[in-house]
Amino acid sequence: MESSKLEEIYEEVVTIRKKIEALEDLIIPKEEISAEEAQEINALLEESLRGENVDWNDLKRKLDI
């Protein structure tokens, strides 16, 4: 009897999860990026990981922001 209740609860949770995912798809639009944009993002990521970035505070000082 206990396992049947757990199965029932699990099925309910799965149903609720599917409904939430469907609502997310309606609320949060999916945006596709082009291959060129993905390539640019990856290049920027690699630069950042190599330390080829500009410190934000230094940049603000240089630009008098």
C-alpha positions as protocol buffer text, in pm:
chain_id: "A"
residue {
  index: 1
  type: MET
  ca { x: 0 y: 0 z: 0 }
}
residue {
  index: 2
  type: GLU
  ca { x: 281 y: 241 z: 83 }
}
residue {
  index: 3
  type: SER
  ca { x: 457 y: 180 z: -247 }
}
residue {
  index: 4
  type: SER
  ca { x: 135 y: 240 z: -441 }
}
residue {
  index: 5
  type: LYS
  ca { x: 97 y: 578 z: -265 }
}
residue {
  index: 6
  type: LEU
  ca { x: 456 y: 666 z: -350 }
}
residue {
  index: 7
  type: GLU
  ca { x: 397 y: 571 z: -713 }
}
residue {
  index: 8
  type: GLU
  ca { x: 83 y: 783 z: -718 }
}
residue {
  index: 9
  type: ILE
  ca { x: 272 y: 1080 z: -572 }
}
residue {
  index: 10
  type: TYR
  ca { x: 555 y: 1029 z: -821 }
}
residue {
  index: 11
  type: GLU
  ca { x: 313 y: 1028 z: -1115 }
}
residue {
  index: 12
  type: GLU
  ca { x: 153 y: 1347 z: -982 }
}
residue {
  index: 13
  type: VAL
  ca { x: 497 y: 1513 z: -954 }
}
residue {
  index: 14
  type: VAL
  ca { x: 584 y: 1410 z: -1310 }
}
residue {
  index: 15
  type: THR
  ca { x: 253 y: 1551 z: -1437 }
}
residue {
  index: 16
  type: ILE
  ca { x: 308 y: 1880 z: -1255 }
}
residue {
  index: 17
  type: ARG
  ca { x: 665 y: 1902 z: -1386 }
}
residue {
  index: 18
  type: LYS
  ca { x: 544 y: 1857 z: -1745 }
}
residue {
  index: 19
  type: LYS
  ca { x: 287 y: 2132 z: -1696 }
}
residue {
  index: 20
  type: ILE
  ca { x: 551 y: 2367 z: -1553 }
}
residue {
  index: 21
  type: GLU
  ca { x: 785 y: 2297 z: -1844 }
}
residue {
  index: 22
  type: ALA
  ca { x: 502 y: 2369 z: -2090 }
}
residue {
  index: 23
  type: LEU
  ca { x: 433 y: 2700 z: -1914 }
}
residue {
  index: 24
  type: GLU
  ca { x: 804 y: 2787 z: -1924 }
}
residue {
  index: 25
  type: ASP
  ca { x: 807 y: 2729 z: -2299 }
}
residue {
  index: 26
  type: LEU
  ca { x: 516 y: 2970 z: -2337 }
}
residue {
  index: 27
  type: ILE
  ca { x: 656 y: 3235 z: -2102 }
}
residue {
  index: 28
  type: ILE
  ca { x: 1026 y: 3221 z: -2184 }
}
residue {
  index: 29
  type: PRO
  ca { x: 1085 y: 3247 z: -2557 }
}
residue {
  index: 30
  type: LYS
  ca { x: 1351 y: 3028 z: -2711 }
}
residue {
  index: 31
  type: GLU
  ca { x: 1602 y: 3229 z: -2908 }
}
residue {
  index: 32
  type: GLU
  ca { x: 1828 y: 3062 z: -3154 }
}
residue {
  index: 33
  type: ILE
  ca { x: 2171 y: 3205 z: -3223 }
}
residue {
  index: 34
  type: SER
  ca { x: 2350 y: 3184 z: -3553 }
}
residue {
  index: 35
  type: ALA
  ca { x: 2667 y: 2982 z: -3605 }
}
residue {
  index: 36
  type: GLU
  ca { x: 2857 y: 3311 z: -3637 }
}
residue {
  index: 37
  type: GLU
  ca { x: 2726 y: 3433 z: -3300 }
}
residue {
  index: 38
  type: ALA
  ca { x: 2813 y: 3102 z: -3133 }
}
residue {
  index: 39
  type: GLN
  ca { x: 3163 y: 3121 z: -3280 }
}
residue {
  index: 40
  type: GLU
  ca { x: 3207 y: 3478 z: -3151 }
}
residue {
  index: 41
  type: ILE
  ca { x: 3087 y: 3378 z: -2803 }
}
residue {
  index: 42
  type: ASN
  ca { x: 3329 y: 3085 z: -2795 }
}
residue {
  index: 43
  type: ALA
  ca { x: 3616 y: 3309 z: -2906 }
}
residue {
  index: 44
  type: LEU
  ca { x: 3535 y: 3559 z: -2631 }
}
residue {
  index: 45
  type: LEU
  ca { x: 3514 y: 3278 z: -2377 }
}
residue {
  index: 46
  type: GLU
  ca { x: 3854 y: 3146 z: -2481 }
}
residue {
  index: 47
  type: GLU
  ca { x: 4004 y: 3497 z: -2458 }
}
residue {
  index: 48
  type: SER
  ca { x: 3859 y: 3538 z: -2113 }
}
residue {
  index: 49
  type: LEU
  ca { x: 3991 y: 3201 z: -1996 }
}
residue {
  index: 50
  type: ARG
  ca { x: 4339 y: 3293 z: -2122 }
}
residue {
  index: 51
  type: GLY
  ca { x: 4322 y: 3616 z: -1923 }
}
residue {
  index: 52
  type: GLU
  ca { x: 4295 y: 3837 z: -2229 }
}
residue {
  index: 53
  type: ASN
  ca { x: 4036 y: 4064 z: -2079 }
}
residue {
  index: 54
  type: VAL
  ca { x: 4021 y: 4419 z: -1953 }
}
residue {
  index: 55
  type: ASP
  ca { x: 3961 y: 4494 z: -1588 }
}
residue {
  index: 56
  type: TRP
  ca { x: 3628 y: 4676 z: -1562 }
}
residue {
  index: 57
  type: ASN
  ca { x: 3751 y: 4923 z: -1300 }
}
residue {
  index: 58
  type: ASP
  ca { x: 4057 y: 5015 z: -1511 }
}
residue {
  index: 59
  type: LEU
  ca { x: 3836 y: 5070 z: -1813 }
}
residue {
  index: 60
  type: LYS
  ca { x: 3596 y: 5291 z: -1617 }
}
residue {
  index: 61
  type: ARG
  ca { x: 3890 y: 5500 z: -1491 }
}
residue {
  index: 62
  type: LYS
  ca { x: 4030 y: 5539 z: -1843 }
}
residue {
  index: 63
  type: LEU
  ca { x: 3690 y: 5642 z: -1978 }
}
residue {
  index: 64
  type: ASP
  ca { x: 3613 y: 5867 z: -1679 }
}
residue {
  index: 65
  type: ILE
  ca { x: 3289 y: 5683 z: -1605 }
}
